[in-house]
């Protein structure tokens, strides 16, 4: 190993078939530069630059690799030289020169490295990552399911849809997605999920684009996270950690913060195994958010004590909710809970129905804390309508367990308004995900009304097609109160089935 001043910083002796590099320090990506080290080594059989050489370039961000062949007499023979390339239209990652006769390498090394680093910085700025946190998304798709049978109905479009959702989650977490990869395999790789060769290509691409982190669309074991980090040289975040990070950003109330911290600590506790007391590699997901570095440095006993303390606080919150529910029941006001996939317009619908100002955003999990409002119906009848946290596929179990106090609001609901985004291609999958989660939470006895939102984004005739596919559903646009009358009638029919629905004049008097 030789630095840019020409000083030898390390000498490694290997075997004829293998050379193991030392664990080199990886420079900060925000400096937008290589490591400042050249790797010079011998090839005893005149072989070409190998995949291991190229992978070392990406993992350790080496300036270049120079392989010198050795003649049978022990003299230096022709050399091969390789270095990383900036992002380019043809997708080429490495440049290889040679063979170059011994003593005839004519190259201005300083000029080459300076030009490469300047071009890398330009390509990262063009990719929207001028020095912030850039990520690459990764997904592995086994050909067979857990039962060993081939996955029915799965297509490459399914993987693209799932990666698109992961990209939306990453965007909601405030990071820049620079690229995404998926690989279909016979089965998951035991350590990396994707193949080892695929991971090496992903690592090289991360170097080209200046990505800091790999985000996997899976729940990874602690051993898998460690193996991927050691192999790629990048930080690794799995899907549960990403979702919990978003929750940590969104939580505003004391209750929400307690529940998020509880979920994060439950997630981190088993991941302390095998890492001793050294917690420096554990972070709160994206960036440095999360429970906080001071909490991550405590031992398992203190974390368990903290979990016990938070669980006690959650118990107090449940008691307070139970008291408020009793008061509500005495007033005999029906309760309607808005449920559904995240970012389907639930909070927008609550605002439109009740003239409220609940914060809304085109982001996943923009609303965490439950919000209740009154909605007056004709004939002096009123209901309590509640907006709840959105659902998502593969919702982390620790997070679902922590939010049970919030989701207990659903136990008192007389009716669920299941809001779905009618404008997306995978509508059916999202509807099934929410129904499955409600079933797992044991809310199957409560009647549910499917509300297909965002009708304003549908093409002409698409609304009629949806009505035929979902005859029991109501198609609306939460941005247009004029579309609410069928929804209000359906709610009224289900809440007061023995009474006649209000006339049109009554709804007009209420502004619908």
N, C-alpha and C positions, 0 to 999 in steps of 0.2 A: 504494500500500500504506500503510495507516494503522494504527498500533498502538492499544492500549487507552487510552493517554493522549492520543490525538488527534494524535500527531505523525506527519507523513508520512515514512515510512522509505524509499520508493523511488518513482520516477516512470518509467513505461515508455511510450514512443511506438511505436505500431504502425501498421499499414496498415488500410484500411477493411475488408478481409476477414480480417485475422488480427492477433492480439496475442500475442506470445510472452512469457511470464512469466520472470523471472529464476529461477535455481536457488536457491530459498529453503531455509534450514535447516529440517530436520524435527525438531520437538521429541521428546524421549524419551517413548515411549508409557507408560512406567511412571508418569509424572506425571499420567496420566489427564486431560489437558486439551487444549484447542485451541492453535494456534500463537500466538494473541494478535494476529493481523493480519486486517484487513478489506481486501477487494479491491474497489475502486471503479473502474468503467470506463464508457466510453460505448458506446451502440448507435446507429449513424447511420441505420438504416432502421426503427427501432421494432420490431426482432425480439425474440422471446422469449428467456428464459434458455436458453442452449444446452447441449449435452452437454459441451462443453469447459469451460464455466463450472462445471458440477456436478462434473466430474472434478477440476478444480483444488481444489474444496472438500475432496474426499477425499484427494487426493495430498498437498497441503500442509497439510491439517487447518486450513483457514482458519476464522476466526470466522464470517464470512459473505461473500457476494458481493452487491454492489449495482450493477445496470446502469442507467445514466441515459440515456434517449433524448435525442436532440438534434433540435430543430426545424430546418426549412430556413433559418430566420433565425439559427441558431446559439445559440438559448437552450435551457436545460434543459427537457425535457418529462417525462412520467410515468416513474417508476422501477419496477424489479422487484428484489425482494430474495429471497435464498435462503440456507438454512443446512442443515446436516446434522441428522438426527434420531437419537435413541437407538434401540436395538432395540425393535421394537413388534410386536404380533400380526399386523398386516396387511402387514408387510414393507416399509413405506414408508421410503425412504432420505433423501429431501430434502423440505423444506417450502419452497414458493415463495409469496410475497406480491406482490400488485399486479395491474394497474398502479396506482401511487400518484402522485397529482398532485404536481408540483414544490412543495417547501416544506411538504408536509402529512404527512410521515412522522412518526407519533406512536408511538414505541416506546422503552421503557426498555432500552437496549442492555446495560448492565451486569447488570441483573436477568435478561434473556434468556440471556446467556452463562453466568451462574452456574447457572441452573436446568438448562441443557443439560448442563453439565459434571457436575453432581451426578447427573443421570439417567443419563449415560453410565457413570459410576463404578458406579452401582447395577446397571445391566444387565450390566456386565462381571463384577461379583461373582456375579450370578445365573448367569452362563455358566461359572463356575468359573475365572475369570481375574482375580483381584483385583489384579494387578500383576506376575504371573509371565509366562512366555513362552507366548503363545497362538498357534496356527497355523491356517491354512486350507488344506485339501487341494484340489489341482487336477489334473484329468485331461482330456486331449483324446483323442477316439476318431475316427480317420479311417474313412470309410465303406469305403474300399478298402485292401487290404493292399499290401505292397511290390511285388507282381506286377501291381498295377492292378485286380485283381478284387475284387469285394465280399467282405467277410469272412464266410465261411460259419459259421453257428452262433452268430454274435455277437448278443446281446440286451442291452437296457438292464440286465437283471439281472447280466450279466457285468461291466459297468462298476461296478455297486454292490458286487459281490463283491470286485473288485480294489481299490476305494476302502476297503472294510471292512478288507482286509488292510493297506493303507497306514495306516489309522487305528490298527490294532494295532501296527504298527511305530512310529508316532509316540508311542503310549502307552508302549511299551517304552523309548523314548528319554527319557521323563520330561516331555513337554510336554502341553499341553491342546489338544485339537482343538475348535475353536469352530464350524466349518462346513466343508462340502465341496461342491465344484462339479465337474461334468463336462459336456462339450459334445461332441456328435457333429458332425463336419464332413466335407466332401468330402475335404479333405486338411489336414494340419497347417498352421497359420499359420507362415510362415518365421521370424518373430521371437519370437512369444509362444506358439505351439502352439494355444492357444485364440484366438478372435477378439479384435480390439482392443476392441470394445464389451463383450464378456464380461469381459475383464480389468479394464475400468473399473468394471463392477458389482462384481467381486470386491474391488477396491481400496476401494470405498465401503463394502462390507460389513465389510472388515477394520477400517475406521475405527469403524464402529458397535460392533463387538465388542472392539476393542482388540487385534487380532491383530498380532503382530510379524513373522510369517514366512509365506511361501507355500511349501508343500511340493508339488512336482510329482511325479507318479507316472511319471516319465520320466527318461532320462538326457539332460541338457541340454548343449549346447555352451557354451563360454565366452561367445560372442557373444550367445546366447539369454539366459543368466543376466544379463548386463550390460543387455540391452535391457529385460527384464522388471523388473529392479530400478529402472532409470531411469524407466520408465513408471509403475510402481505406487508407487514410494517405499518399498517393503518389501524385507526381506531374502528371498532366494530360495535354497532348498535342493532339490536333486534327489534322486531315489530312491537312487542309489549313495552319495551323501554321507550320507544319513540312515542307511543300513545300516552304513556304516563308522563313523559316530558311535556307534551301538549297540555295535559291536564294541569301540570304544575304551573304552566304559564297562565292558564285561564282562570284558575281558582282565585276568587276574590274574597269570599266570606271566610270566617274562621272555620265553619263547618267544612267547606270545600277544601281548605288547606290541610285540615286534620286528615281528611279521608285520602287525599293525594299522598301525603307524607306516609301514612300508614301503608298504603299500597306499595310505595317505593321501598320502604324498609322491609316489607315482607318479600319483595322481589330480590332485594340485595342480600338478605340473610343467607340463603343457601349458596350464594355466589362467593361467599367468603371462604368456602372450603377449598383447600389447595393453594390459597394465596397467603396463608398466615395472617399476620397483622399488617402486612404491607398493603395499604389501600390506595396507593397513588394511582393505580391503573383504573380504578373504578370511578366513573363519573356519573353525573345525573342524566346521562343520555346525550342529547345534542348540546354542545358547548359545555358550560360548567354549571348549568342549572340543576335543580333537583333538591334533595334534602339538605345539601350543603356539605362542603368538604370536611368540616369539623365533625359532623355526624358520621361520615364515611370512615373516619379514622379511629372510631371507638371499636372496642372488641364486641364479640357476639353477645356477651352477657348484657352489656349496656344497651345494645340494639334491642334485645328481647325486653329489657325493662322499659325502653321507650315505646315499643309496640304495646306492651301491657297498659302503659299510661294512656296512649292514644285510644285503645279499645275502651277504656273506662270513660273517656270523653265522648266517644261515639255512643256509649250506653246512655249518657246523660242527654245527648241530642235526641235519641229515640224516645226517651221519656217525655221530653218537651213536645215532640211531634204527636205523641199519643194524646197528651193533654189538649192540644189544639184540635185534634181530630174529634175528640169527645164534644168539644164546644160546637164544632161544625155540625155534628150529627144532631145535637139538640135543636139547631136551627132548621134541620131537615132539608138542607140544600143539597141537591144531587151534585156529585163530583164527576167531572169529566177530565181525564188525563190525556194529554197529547203525547203520543209515543211515535217512534219511527227511527229510521236510519239517520245518521248525522248529516247535517247540511241539506235537509230536504225542505226547509222553510217553516219549521215548527214555531219558532219564535216570531217570525213574520206573521203567521196566521194568528197567534195569540194577540199580537198588537192590533191587527186589523179587526178582530172580533170584539175586543174590549177597549179600543182606543187607548192603548197603553204605549209606553215608550221603553220597552225592554230592549236592551242592546242586541243588535243583529249584525252579522258579518258573513261574507261569503267565504267561510272557513269551516273546517271540521271542528266540532266540539266548541263552537263559539259560546254555547250556554252550558254551564255545569251545574249551577245552583238552581234548584227548583223554584219556579215563580208561580204564584197563584193570583188569579184575578176573578172578579165577579162578572158574570154575563147575564143581563136581564132579558127574559123572554116576555112575550105578551101575556096578558091576564095576570100581571103582578107575580110572575114566577121568575126565579133566578137560579143560577147554578154557579158552582165554583169550578173554574177551568184552570188546569195546572200544566205548565210546560216542564218537561223533564229532560234529563241528559240524553243525548242521542246514542243509538246503538251502532255497532259496526261488527263486521265479521271478525272472528278470532279475537274478541274482546278479552284482554288479559284477565285471568281468573282472580288474581290478587286485587285488581281494580274493581271487578264486579263485586267481590266480597266486601271491599271497603265501602262501596257505595250502596250497600243494602239499606242503610238508614235512609238515604235519599229515595231509593226505589220502593221503600215501604209506603210511600205516598200512593203507589199504584194499588195497594191492597184495598184502599177505601174507594177506589174508582167505581162508579156505576156504569161507566162507558169509557172505552178507549177510542180516541181518534188516532188511527194508525195512518200517519202522513207519509206518503211516498212520493218520490220525484218521478213524475210521469214522462219526463223528457229524456231519460237516460236509456241506453240500450239494455242494460242488465236490471231492469225494473223487477222482473220476476225473482231474481236472485236476492235482491235487497229485501223484498217483501218476505221471502222465505226465511232470511236471516233473522229479521225482527220477530217473526212468528215463532221461530225456534228458540230464541232467547226468552221470549215471554213464557214459552212452555217450560224451559229450564228453570225459570223463576217461579213456576207454579201459579201463573196468572191465566190459566186456560178457561176458568169459569166466567171471567168478566167478558161481556159482549164487546165486540170490536167492530168499528166502522172504518172501512178503508177509504182514505181520502187521497185522491191522486192530484197532487199539487203541480204547479208550474204549467198549467194548460196554455198560458200565453206563449210558451216556447214550442208548442206542438205545431206541426204542419197541418194544413187544412185536411180534414177528414181523419186525422190521427186520433182526435178525441172520441169520435164515433167508434173507431176500431177498438180503443181501450174500453169503452163502455160495453162492447160486445164480449171482450175478454174477461172483464170484471163486472158482471151485471149488478152486483150488490154495492159497487163502489160509487163514490161521488167525485166528479171531476171539477176542480176549481182552479183559480189562480189567487194566491194569497195577496197579490198586489191589486186585485180588482174585487171590491166588495159586492159588485153587482152579481158575481158568480156564487155568492154564499147562500142564496135562498134554498137551493136543493139540499145543501149541507145542514142548514138550520132546521128545515123540515124533517130531515132524517134523524137529527139529534132529538128533536121534539117527539117524534113517533116512538123512539126507543126509550126515552126517559119517562114519558107520560103516555103509554100505549092505549090507555082507556079513554083518553080525551082527544077531541078533534084538534087538528093542527090549526094554528092561527091563520087568519086570512092575510092576503097580500097587503092590505092596508095597514095591518098591524106591523108587518115587517118594514114597510115603507116609513112608518112613524118612528121606528127605531134606527132608521138610516141604512137599511139593507135593501 
